[in-house]
């Protein structure tokens, strides 16, 4: 149940510290913390009202204070809200709001403790109020600020000591002045003084543990912020480098009508060969898109400025993945042309053959490359004339088959007449 509440939008909107914020921005982080603490203050005020309601049962005089808590709660929360939201980007204003929230939580706990301790005969209610002092310190620790705790702790220790002597135990200093040393000796030996020492000791230990916890959290937060800043800088540098590479290597260049037509024809043939190999629909769809991706893909790393860092990172990842596919497809196109030219010009050395055989030898790439080679052999190119289907098949069978998977090549050859029909009867729409 608690897990579902934490994962809900309601919890994230009101009590989620990292709710779509840039943690490298100190002002934005402090603003979000103030919003969350303000909501905790509102919830605390409602709890205080509930406490007064419970203790007021059966006591007429206490209902007035209980009723008055509601408008006071509303006014306090409204004032804090105005202060926090008035200038979100003003770090000094957010710091002031932080200190006000903390001192309010502590002072309200003191007032409730005083009311429960003095106004009621049942002393157990007073001890419930005393727990709220620790509760207020925990709320202050949510800011994860050592500086804040260093400012708050002396006030807490001083005020709590006064409360111990004046409210927890009504020590009459006027009597001490009259009775002198005998009164002080009696007091120092009393259970009340030992209880005050014990309460103070427990409070000091609690504040020390809280300070250590906040110190650790603040240190980890600062280190995390540094790492995120480094990552952001690295992403920006990477973005710039990749963007330059895309512009130089993948910038759209004019394609002739023949190249566009051959690209569409290649897409049809690749789909046909993938079907003949028994590929599933997902693989066939990928091969179709991959065959023509260098002609159709539109790459851009100029993202809108209003996107969040997470959205930019996601888009950068997608564009980089697309760019990688386009680069591989362009290299595959170049590989096909290099192989044909090397054999025509007689520069197909053993080293060249080995190098080409080891590059891009996955089945999708080989499907596209084989179909592309067939189209290139049948079509006129600047470095060669067009040849017939029979001559193209002879060249593939006698010269180029060493570059292909045997099963793939055998399947193409078995249905070579189908590919001839596709080429001869293809008409661009």
C-alpha positions in Angstrom: 0.0 0.0 0.0 2.8 2.4 1.0 4.7 1.5 -2.2 1.6 2.4 -4.4 1.2 5.7 -2.6 4.9 6.6 -3.1 4.6 5.8 -6.8 1.4 7.8 -7.3 1.4 11.2 -8.9 -0.3 12.7 -5.8 2.7 11.8 -3.7 5.2 12.9 -6.3 3.5 16.3 -6.7 3.3 17.1 -3.0 6.1 15.2 -1.3 8.6 14.1 -4.1 11.9 16.0 -3.6 13.2 15.2 -7.1 10.1 15.9 -9.1 11.5 16.8 -12.6 14.1 19.2 -11.3 17.7 19.9 -12.2 19.6 18.9 -9.1 22.7 20.8 -10.4 20.6 24.0 -9.9 20.8 25.0 -6.2 18.0 27.5 -6.4 15.7 25.0 -8.2 16.5 22.3 -5.6 15.9 24.6 -2.7 12.6 25.8 -4.2 11.4 22.2 -4.5 12.5 21.5 -0.9 10.6 24.5 0.3 7.5 23.4 -1.6 7.7 19.9 0.0 8.4 21.3 3.5 5.5 23.7 3.1 3.2 20.8 2.4 4.6 18.9 5.4 3.9 22.1 7.5 0.3 22.0 6.3 0.0 18.3 7.2 1.7 19.0 10.6 -0.8 21.8 11.3 -3.7 19.5 10.6 -2.1 16.9 12.9 -1.8 19.5 15.6 -5.4 20.4 15.2 -6.3 16.7 15.5 -4.2 16.5 18.7 -6.1 19.4 20.2 -9.4 17.8 19.1 -8.5 14.6 20.9 -7.4 16.2 24.1 -10.4 18.6 24.1 -12.9 15.7 24.3 -14.8 16.3 27.6 -13.3 19.7 28.2 -15.2 22.8 27.2 -12.5 25.4 27.4 -10.2 23.6 25.0 -12.6 23.7 22.0 -12.0 27.4 21.4 -8.3 26.9 20.8 -9.1 23.9 18.6 -11.4 25.9 16.4 -9.0 28.8 16.2 -6.2 26.5 14.9 -8.0 26.0 11.5 -7.8 29.6 10.3 -4.3 30.1 11.7 -3.2 26.9 9.9 -4.6 28.3 6.6 -3.0 31.7 7.0 0.4 30.3 7.9 0.4 28.0 4.9 -0.9 30.7 2.6 1.9 33.1 3.7 4.6 30.4 3.2 3.2 29.7 -0.2 3.3 33.3 -1.3 6.9 33.7 0.0 8.1 30.5 -1.8 6.3 31.0 -5.1 6.7 34.8 -5.5 10.2 34.5 -6.9 11.2 31.0 -7.6 14.7 31.9 -9.0 15.7 34.2 -6.1 18.0 32.0 -4.0 18.1 34.5 -1.0 14.3 34.5 -0.8 14.2 30.7 -0.9 16.8 30.6 1.9 14.6 33.0 4.0 11.6 30.7 3.4 13.7 27.7 4.5 14.7 29.3 7.9 11.1 30.5 8.5 9.7 27.0 7.9 12.2 25.5 10.3 11.8 28.0 13.1 8.0 27.8 12.7 8.0 24.0 13.0 10.2 24.3 16.2 8.2 27.1 17.8 4.8 25.5 17.0 6.1 22.3 18.7 7.1 24.3 21.8 3.7 26.0 21.9 1.8 22.7 21.6 4.0 21.2 24.3 3.4 24.1 26.6 -0.3 23.9 26.0 -0.5 20.2 26.6 1.8 20.4 29.7 0.2 23.3 31.5 -3.4 23.4 30.3 -4.2 19.8 31.1 -4.2 17.7 34.3 -3.1 14.6 32.4 0.7 14.8 32.2 0.9 12.1 29.6 -0.4 14.6 27.0 2.6 16.8 27.8 5.0 14.0 26.9 3.2 13.5 23.6 3.9 17.2 22.9 7.5 16.8 23.9 8.0 14.2 21.1 7.0 17.0 18.7 10.3 18.8 19.5 12.2 15.9 18.0 9.7 15.7 15.1 10.4 19.4 14.3 14.2 18.7 14.2 13.6 15.8 11.7 11.7 18.2 9.4 14.6 20.6 9.5 17.0 17.8 8.5 15.0 17.3 5.3 16.8 20.3 3.9 20.1 18.4 4.2 21.9 21.6 5.2 24.6 21.6 7.8 24.6 25.3 7.9 20.9 25.3 8.8 21.4 22.9 11.6 24.3 24.8 13.0 22.0 27.9 13.1 19.1 26.1 14.6 20.8 23.9 17.2 21.9 26.6 19.7 18.4 28.1 19.7 16.9 24.6 20.2 19.3 23.8 23.1 18.7 27.2 24.8 14.9 27.2 24.5 14.6 23.5 25.5 16.7 24.2 28.6 14.4 27.1 29.5 11.4 24.8 28.9 12.9 22.1 31.2 13.2 24.5 34.1 10.1 26.5 33.6 7.5 24.2 32.1 8.6 20.5 32.4 9.5 21.2 36.1 8.5 24.6 37.6 11.7 25.4 39.3 11.1 28.5 41.5 14.3 30.5 41.3 12.8 33.0 43.7 12.9 30.3 46.4 16.5 29.5 45.4 17.4 33.1 46.0 15.8 33.0 49.5 17.1 29.7 50.6 20.5 30.0 49.0 22.9 27.1 48.8 20.7 24.6 50.6 18.1 24.9 47.9 20.6 24.4 45.1 22.1 21.3 46.8 18.6 19.9 47.3 17.7 20.6 43.7 20.9 19.1 42.3 20.2 15.9 44.2 16.5 15.7 43.1 15.0 13.4 40.5 13.9 16.5 38.5 17.4 17.7 37.9 18.6 14.2 36.9 15.6 14.0 34.5 16.6 17.4 33.0 20.2 16.2 32.5 18.9 12.9 30.9 16.6 14.8 28.6 19.3 17.2 27.6 21.8 14.4 27.0 19.3 12.5 24.8 18.6 15.7 22.9 22.3 16.3 22.3 22.9 12.7 21.1 19.8 13.0 18.8 21.1 16.3 17.4 24.6 14.8 16.9 23.2 11.8 15.0 21.0 14.0 13.0 23.9 16.3 12.1 26.0 13.3 11.0 23.2 12.0 8.9 22.7 15.4 7.2 26.5 15.7 6.7 26.6 12.4 4.9 23.5 13.2 2.8 24.8 16.6 1.9 28.2 15.2 0.9 26.6 12.5 -1.2 24.3 15.1 -2.8 27.2 17.4 -3.6 29.2 14.5 -5.1 26.1 13.5 -7.1 25.7 17.0 -8.3 29.3 17.1 -9.4 28.9 13.9 -11.3 25.7 15.0 -13.0 27.4 18.3 -13.9 30.3 16.3 -15.4 27.9 14.1 -17.3 26.0 17.2 -18.5 29.2 18.8 -19.7 30.3 15.5 -21.4 26.9 15.2 -23.0 27.1 18.8 -24.4 30.6 18.1 -25.7 29.5 14.8 -27.2 26.4 16.5 -28.7 28.6 19.1 -30.4 31.0 16.5 -31.7 28.3 14.2 -33.0 26.4 17.1 -34.5 29.5 18.2 -36.4 30.1 14.6 -37.6 26.5 14.4 -38.7 26.7 17.6 -40.6 29.9 16.6 -42.3 29.2 12.9 -42.9 25.5 12.6 -43.0 24.5 16.0 -44.4 21.8 15.5 -47.1 23.4 15.5 -50.5 21.5 15.7 -53.8 20.5 12.3 -55.0 19.8 11.6 -58.7 16.5 10.2 -59.8 18.4 7.0 -60.7 19.7 6.7 -57.1 16.3 7.3 -55.6 14.7 4.8 -58.0 17.4 2.2 -57.3 16.9 2.7 -53.6 13.2 1.9 -53.9 13.9 -1.1 -56.1 16.5 -2.3 -53.5 13.9 -2.1 -50.8 11.5 -4.4 -52.8 14.2 -6.9 -53.6 15.5 -7.0 -50.0 12.0 -7.7 -48.7 11.7 -10.5 -51.3 15.0 -12.2 -50.3 14.2 -11.8 -46.6 10.9 -13.6 -47.2 12.6 -16.4 -49.1 15.0 -16.9 -46.2 12.0 -17.3 -43.8 12.6 -14.2 -41.7 9.9 -13.1 -39.3 7.8 -9.9 -39.9 9.9 -7.9 -37.5 13.2 -8.7 -39.2 11.7 -8.1 -42.7 10.4 -4.7 -41.6 13.8 -3.8 -40.3 15.5 -4.9 -43.5 13.1 -2.9 -45.6 13.8 0.3 -43.5 17.5 -0.4 -43.3 17.8 -0.8 -47.1 16.6 2.8 -47.7 17.5 4.5 -44.4 20.4 6.5 -45.9 18.0 8.1 -48.4 15.0 8.8 -46.0 16.5 9.4 -42.6 16.4 13.0 -41.3 18.9 13.6 -38.5 19.0 16.6 -36.2 20.6 17.3 -32.8 19.1 20.8 -32.6 16.7 20.0 -29.8 14.0 22.5 -28.5 15.3 24.5 -25.5 12.2 23.8 -23.4 12.9 20.1 -23.1 14.1 18.6 -19.8 17.5 17.1 -19.5 16.0 13.6 -19.4 14.0 14.3 -22.6 17.1 15.7 -24.3 19.2 12.7 -23.3 16.5 10.4 -24.7 16.3 12.2 -28.0 20.1 12.3 -28.2 20.2 8.6 -27.7 17.6 8.0 -30.4 19.3 10.3 -32.9 22.7 8.8 -32.2 21.2 5.3 -32.8 19.7 6.4 -36.0 22.9 8.1 -37.1 24.8 4.9 -36.4 22.5 3.0 -38.7 22.8 5.6 -41.5 26.6 5.5 -41.3 26.6 1.7 -41.4 24.2 1.8 -44.4 26.4 4.3 -46.2 29.5 2.2 -45.5 27.6 -0.9 -46.8 26.7 1.0 -50.0 30.4 2.0 -50.4 31.5 -1.6 -49.8 29.3 -2.9 -52.6 30.7 -0.3 -55.0 34.3 -0.9 -53.9 34.0 -4.7 -54.4 32.6 -4.3 -57.9 35.2 -1.8 -58.9 38.1 -3.7 -57.4 37.2 -6.8 -59.5 36.6 -4.8 -62.6 39.9 -3.0 -62.2 41.9 -6.1 -61.1 42.8 -4.7 -57.7 41.0 -7.5 -55.8 44.0 -8.7 -53.8 43.8 -11.4 -51.1 44.1 -8.8 -48.4 41.2 -6.8 -49.9 39.0 -9.9 -50.2 39.6 -10.8 -46.6 39.0 -7.3 -45.3 35.7 -7.0 -47.2 34.6 -10.5 -46.2 35.0 -9.7 -42.5 33.1 -6.4 -42.6 29.3 -6.1 -42.2 28.7 -9.9 -42.6 25.5 -10.1 -40.7 22.5 -11.5 -42.6 20.5 -8.2 -42.9 23.6 -6.4 -44.3 24.3 -9.3 -46.7 20.7 -9.4 -48.0 20.9 -5.7 -48.8 24.4 -5.9 -50.2 23.6 -8.9 -52.5 20.5 -7.2 -53.9 22.3 -3.9 -54.3 25.1 -5.6 -56.1 22.7 -7.3 -58.5 21.0 -3.9 -59.2 24.4 -2.2 -59.7 25.6 -4.9 -62.2 22.4 -4.6 -64.2 22.4 -0.8 -64.2 24.8 1.6 -65.8 27.4 3.2 -63.5 30.1 5.9 -64.2 32.7 3.2 -64.0 30.9 0.4 -66.0 28.2 -0.4 -68.5 24.9 -2.2 -67.8 24.9 -5.9 -68.3 22.2 -8.5 -68.8 20.6 -10.7 -66.1 22.5 -13.8 -67.4 25.9 -12.0 -67.3 25.1 -10.5 -63.8 24.3 -14.0 -62.5 27.5 -15.4 -64.0 29.6 -12.7 -62.3 27.9 -13.2 -59.0 28.3 -16.9 -59.2 31.9 -17.0 -60.4 33.4 -13.8 -58.8 31.4 -12.3 -56.0 29.9 -15.3 -54.1 32.9 -15.5 -51.8 31.5 -12.4 -50.0 28.2 -14.0 -49.0 26.8 -16.5 -46.7 26.4 -19.8 -48.7 22.7 -20.4 -47.7 21.8 -16.8 -48.5 23.6 -16.9 -51.9 22.1 -20.3 -52.8 18.6 -19.0 -52.0 19.1 -15.9 -54.2 20.4 -18.0 -57.1 17.5 -20.4 -56.9 15.0 -17.6 -57.3 17.2 -15.4 -59.5 14.5 -15.3 -62.2 12.1 -13.7 -59.7 14.6 -10.9 -59.0 15.1 -10.5 -62.8 11.3 -10.1 -63.1 11.3 -7.5 -60.3 14.1 -5.5 -62.0 12.7 -5.7 -65.6 9.1 -4.9 -64.6 9.8 -2.3 -61.9 8.2 1.1 -62.6 8.6 4.0 -60.2 5.4 5.3 -58.9 
